[in-house]
């Protein structure tokens, strides 16, 4: 992913993208780190994320994303998106 695209997605996430859970899942995000600068970006309520608090130190929190199991996802490999027919078409 290009740095410009990644920066834009982060900004959208903290500003209130319509479906944060979908964004996290689509990008296979494992953890969300939230610090003072991130809180200042927008209105993120971490209790609404599909995540649990994994670590907190001072003003910094790390949330571990937890999604329902997907068919085909095992041991760190990711299922293909439903519209994908795979490499053979």
FENCOR-V711905 format. One line per field, one symbol per residue. phi: phi as a letter, one per 40 degrees, with the letter a starting at -180 (. if undefined). burial: + if it has 24 or more other C-alpha atoms within 12 Angstrom, else -. A space follows every 50 residues. Layout:
phi->???
burial->???
//
This chain:
phi->.cdcccccccccdcchddbccccccccfccbbcbbdcccccabcbccccc abcbaaagcbbbbccbbcdbdgbafgcbcccdccbgccg
burial->--------++--++-----++-+++---+-++++---+-----+-+--++ +-----------+++------------------------
//
